[in-house]
Amino acid sequence: MEKLKRSLTGFLVPVLSILLAFVIGAIIMACLGANPFAAMAALFQGAFGTVASVGTTLNRASPLIFTALCACFAYKCGVFNLGGEGQFLIGATAAFCAVHLSGAKGIGGILLALLVGIAAGGLWGMIPGILKITRGLNEMIISIMLNYVATLFMGVIYTSWIRDANTPQTPSVDDTLKLSRVIPGMRFTWALIIALGVGLLLYYFLYWTSPGFKLRAVGLNMTASRFNGFPVNRYILMSFLISGAIAGLGGASDLLGTQFRLINGYGSGYGFDGVAMALIGQLHPIATIIVAIFFAALRVGATSMQVATGVPTSVSDIIQALVIVFSVAGMALTKLPEFEAFRLRVSGKKEKEGK
């Protein structure tokens, strides 16, 4: 019963955060002279109103799902991987270089790109993990700094080493390497199916396997886990390796499914967006996927909202930011001893009244 109440609290925090963010967003729309109800309707119409728009939303959600799952897995082990963007970019860069330099094409080339992306992202993710367990360095600072290194390294690739004529970008990958659309008429490709498969696999691993239980135990209390004989450092390193591999797979999948080339600004913000979505999803893989699709819908529908009602797309950005702020604040509030004592008092009163 107590576990059910905690789960209900964890579910209500993001839901109430979303509702409150939309209420404030509606107030802002009204202040701008627009009809909030019409604007909201146009926003969701633009994201889900047609088969094509649904496909666009799902396609936009694919890279966000990967970086969100990357953050989710690392946080479950009690470490903070803020380098999802760098691992995503390294995965995309390594995948492009592998197929470009090897000349691989077709199914073999696709598999090569995906495997290289996984390996590159995993190795890049291990760097802050190794420095944490061997030198005691802060993984947040290291992983953030590596984002800039990855971005600059990708810049060297598309501006110098593999530049497409006079344009600061790489050539497009071969047509035989491009991931096909799952359903004709809808933009999302097999990258989304891979992302959903990774999410389900993470859910199974974390909640239905012994290593997953031990990893979550390490995340809850590293000291207690160490005294109980758990190889804490091994799990920390594994969490960085796997979370980096997830982001690297996302970069390779997005390169073959949507982007097709390396270019300035590619992948910008994906990592920190993923962290926010993982936190809003309460670090649950399935909930994290749903949150990523929700954020993608806000971004896709914002353009339709602006065209239909004149409300600028920045209002959608404000709503997204408010959802993040309220969710994080709500989760912090529910962790306070005072809130827990209040909840127990309320539960005790209800039980007495029931008797």
C-alpha positions in Angstrom: 0.0 0.0 0.0 2.8 2.4 0.9 4.6 1.6 -2.4 1.4 2.3 -4.3 1.1 5.7 -2.6 4.7 6.6 -3.5 4.1 5.6 -7.1 0.9 7.7 -7.2 2.9 10.7 -5.9 5.6 10.1 -8.5 2.9 10.0 -11.2 1.0 13.1 -10.0 4.1 15.4 -9.9 4.8 15.5 -13.6 1.1 15.5 -14.5 0.4 18.5 -12.3 3.5 20.2 -13.5 2.3 19.8 -17.1 -1.2 21.1 -16.3 0.3 24.1 -14.3 2.7 24.9 -17.2 -0.2 24.9 -19.7 -2.3 27.2 -17.4 0.5 29.7 -17.2 1.1 29.3 -21.0 -2.6 30.1 -21.6 -2.3 33.2 -19.5 0.6 34.4 -21.6 -1.3 33.7 -24.8 -4.3 35.7 -23.4 -1.9 38.6 -22.6 -0.7 38.5 -26.2 -4.3 38.9 -27.4 -4.8 35.4 -28.6 -7.5 32.9 -27.8 -5.7 30.3 -25.5 -8.1 27.5 -26.4 -7.7 28.1 -30.1 -3.9 28.3 -29.7 -3.8 25.0 -27.7 -6.0 23.3 -30.2 -3.8 24.5 -33.1 -0.7 23.3 -31.2 -2.0 19.7 -30.8 -3.6 19.7 -34.2 -0.1 20.5 -35.7 1.4 17.7 -33.7 -1.2 15.0 -34.0 -3.9 16.3 -36.4 -2.9 14.3 -39.5 -1.0 11.1 -40.3 1.9 13.2 -41.6 2.1 15.4 -38.5 2.1 12.3 -36.2 4.9 10.9 -38.3 6.8 14.2 -37.9 6.3 14.2 -34.2 7.5 10.6 -33.8 10.5 11.4 -36.0 11.4 14.4 -33.9 11.1 12.3 -30.8 13.6 9.6 -31.9 16.9 11.4 -30.9 15.3 12.8 -27.7 14.3 9.3 -26.6 17.9 8.1 -27.0 19.5 10.9 -25.0 16.7 10.7 -22.4 17.3 7.0 -21.9 21.0 7.6 -21.7 20.5 10.0 -18.8 17.9 7.7 -17.2 20.2 4.7 -17.1 23.1 6.5 -15.6 21.0 8.3 -13.0 19.5 4.9 -11.9 23.1 4.0 -10.8 23.4 7.2 -8.8 25.8 8.9 -11.2 25.2 12.0 -13.3 26.0 11.6 -17.0 25.6 15.1 -18.5 27.5 14.1 -21.6 24.7 12.6 -23.6 25.1 15.3 -26.3 28.8 14.6 -26.7 28.2 10.8 -26.8 25.4 11.3 -29.3 27.6 13.4 -31.6 30.6 11.1 -31.2 28.3 8.2 -32.2 27.1 10.0 -35.3 30.6 11.2 -36.2 32.2 7.7 -35.8 29.3 6.1 -37.8 29.7 8.6 -40.6 33.5 8.2 -40.8 33.2 4.4 -40.7 30.9 4.1 -43.7 32.5 7.0 -45.6 36.0 5.7 -45.3 35.2 2.0 -45.7 32.8 2.5 -48.6 30.3 0.1 -47.0 26.8 0.1 -48.3 23.5 -1.6 -47.9 22.5 -3.6 -44.8 26.1 -4.4 -44.0 26.9 -0.6 -44.0 23.9 0.1 -41.8 25.0 -2.5 -39.2 28.6 -1.3 -39.3 27.4 2.3 -38.7 25.2 1.3 -35.8 27.8 -0.9 -34.2 30.5 1.8 -34.5 28.2 4.4 -33.1 27.5 2.1 -30.1 31.2 1.5 -29.5 32.2 5.1 -29.9 29.5 6.4 -27.6 30.2 3.8 -25.0 34.0 4.5 -25.0 33.3 8.3 -24.8 30.9 7.7 -21.9 33.5 5.6 -20.1 36.0 8.5 -19.8 34.2 10.3 -17.0 33.4 7.0 -15.4 37.0 5.9 -15.3 38.2 9.3 -14.0 35.5 9.1 -11.3 36.4 5.7 -9.9 40.2 6.0 -10.3 40.8 9.7 -9.4 37.6 10.7 -7.7 36.8 13.5 -10.2 33.4 15.0 -10.6 31.6 13.2 -13.4 29.3 16.1 -14.1 32.1 18.5 -14.9 34.0 16.0 -17.0 31.0 14.9 -19.0 30.0 18.5 -19.7 33.5 19.4 -20.9 33.5 16.3 -23.2 30.4 17.7 -24.9 32.5 20.6 -26.2 35.3 18.3 -27.2 32.9 16.2 -29.2 31.3 19.2 -30.9 34.7 20.6 -31.9 35.9 17.3 -33.1 32.8 16.9 -35.3 33.5 20.5 -36.5 37.0 19.5 -37.7 35.4 16.6 -39.7 32.9 18.7 -41.6 35.0 21.8 -42.0 38.3 20.3 -42.9 38.9 16.5 -43.2 35.7 15.4 -45.0 34.3 18.6 -46.3 31.7 18.7 -49.1 33.3 21.1 -51.6 33.0 24.7 -50.4 30.1 24.0 -48.0 30.9 23.5 -44.3 29.3 20.1 -44.1 30.1 16.5 -45.0 28.7 14.7 -48.1 25.5 12.9 -47.6 25.6 9.2 -46.7 24.9 6.8 -49.6 21.2 6.2 -50.3 21.5 2.5 -49.5 22.5 3.5 -45.9 19.5 5.6 -45.2 17.0 4.0 -42.8 13.6 3.6 -44.5 10.3 4.8 -43.2 8.3 2.3 -41.2 5.0 3.4 -42.6 4.6 5.1 -46.0 3.4 8.6 -45.7 4.8 9.0 -42.2 8.3 10.5 -41.6 9.5 8.4 -38.7 12.0 5.7 -39.6 13.4 2.5 -38.1 15.4 4.8 -35.7 12.2 5.2 -33.7 11.7 1.4 -33.5 15.3 1.0 -32.4 14.7 3.7 -29.7 11.5 2.0 -28.4 13.3 -1.4 -28.4 16.1 0.1 -26.3 13.6 1.6 -23.9 11.8 -1.8 -23.4 15.2 -3.6 -23.0 16.3 -1.1 -20.3 13.0 -1.5 -18.5 13.4 -5.3 -18.5 17.0 -5.1 -17.4 16.4 -2.6 -14.5 13.2 -4.1 -13.1 13.3 -7.8 -14.0 16.9 -8.9 -13.7 19.3 -9.4 -10.7 22.1 -7.1 -12.2 19.4 -4.4 -12.7 18.3 -4.7 -9.1 21.9 -4.4 -7.9 22.5 -1.4 -10.2 19.4 0.4 -8.7 20.6 -0.5 -5.2 23.9 1.1 -5.9 22.1 4.2 -7.1 20.0 4.3 -3.9 22.9 3.9 -1.5 26.4 3.3 -2.7 27.8 2.9 0.9 25.3 0.2 1.9 25.8 -1.5 -1.4 29.5 -1.6 -0.9 29.1 -3.1 2.6 26.8 -5.8 1.2 29.5 -6.9 -1.3 28.3 -5.2 -4.4 31.1 -4.2 -6.9 30.1 -0.6 -6.8 32.9 0.7 -9.1 32.1 -1.9 -11.7 28.4 -0.9 -11.7 29.4 2.8 -12.0 31.6 2.1 -14.9 29.0 -0.1 -16.5 26.4 2.6 -16.2 28.6 5.1 -18.0 29.5 2.5 -20.7 25.9 1.5 -21.4 24.4 5.1 -21.2 27.1 6.3 -23.6 26.4 3.4 -25.9 22.7 4.3 -25.9 23.5 7.9 -26.9 26.0 6.8 -29.5 23.4 4.4 -31.0 21.0 7.4 -31.1 23.6 9.5 -33.0 24.2 6.8 -35.6 20.5 6.0 -36.0 19.6 9.7 -36.4 22.4 10.2 -38.9 21.1 7.4 -41.1 17.4 8.1 -40.5 17.1 11.9 -40.6 20.2 14.0 -40.8 22.4 12.0 -43.4 25.4 14.3 -43.0 27.4 16.2 -40.3 26.7 19.9 -40.2 27.0 22.9 -38.0 24.5 22.9 -35.1 23.7 19.2 -35.4 22.5 17.6 -32.1 22.7 20.9 -30.2 20.8 20.7 -26.9 19.8 17.0 -27.3 21.8 16.0 -24.2 20.4 18.5 -21.7 16.9 18.0 -23.1 17.4 14.3 -22.5 18.4 14.9 -18.8 15.3 17.0 -18.3 13.0 14.4 -19.9 14.5 11.6 -17.8 13.9 13.6 -14.6 10.3 14.4 -15.6 9.8 10.7 -16.3 10.9 9.9 -12.8 13.9 7.9 -14.3 11.5 5.2 -15.5 12.3 4.1 -19.1 8.7 3.8 -20.3 7.7 7.1 -18.8 10.8 8.8 -20.2 9.8 7.7 -23.7 6.3 9.2 -23.2 7.8 12.5 -22.0 10.1 12.6 -25.0 7.2 12.2 -27.4 5.3 14.9 -25.5 8.2 17.4 -25.8 8.5 16.5 -29.5 4.8 17.3 -30.0 5.2 20.7 -28.4 8.0 21.5 -30.7 6.3 20.3 -33.9 3.0 21.9 -33.0 4.5 25.2 -32.1 4.8 26.2 -35.8 1.2 25.4 -36.5 0.1 27.4 -33.5 2.0 30.4 -34.7 0.6 30.2 -38.2 -3.0 29.7 -37.0 -3.2 32.1 -34.1 -0.1 34.4 -34.3 1.2 33.1 -30.9 5.0 33.0 -31.3 6.8 29.6 -31.0 8.7 30.9 -28.0 5.5 30.4 -25.9 5.9 26.7 -26.6 9.5 27.0 -25.3 8.2 28.7 -22.2 5.8 25.9 -21.5 8.5 23.3 -21.9 10.8 25.2 -19.5 8.0 25.5 -17.0 7.3 21.8 -17.1 10.9 21.1 -16.3 11.0 23.7 -13.5 7.8 22.5 -11.9 8.7 18.8 -12.2 12.1 19.2 -10.7 10.8 21.4 -7.9 7.9 19.0 -7.3 10.3 16.0 -7.0 12.6 17.9 -4.7 9.6 18.9 -2.5 8.4 15.3 -2.2 11.8 14.2 -1.0 11.8 16.6 1.9 11.3 15.0 5.4 8.6 17.6 6.1 6.5 16.5 3.1 6.9 12.8 4.0 5.8 13.6 7.6 2.8 15.5 6.3 1.9 12.7 3.9 2.1 10.1 6.8 -0.1 12.3 9.0 -2.7 12.6 6.3 -2.6 8.9 5.7 -2.9 8.2 9.4 -6.0 10.5 9.7 -7.7 8.8 6.8 -7.1 5.4 8.3 -8.5 6.5 11.6 -11.6 8.0 9.9 -12.0 4.7 8.0 -12.1 2.8 11.2 
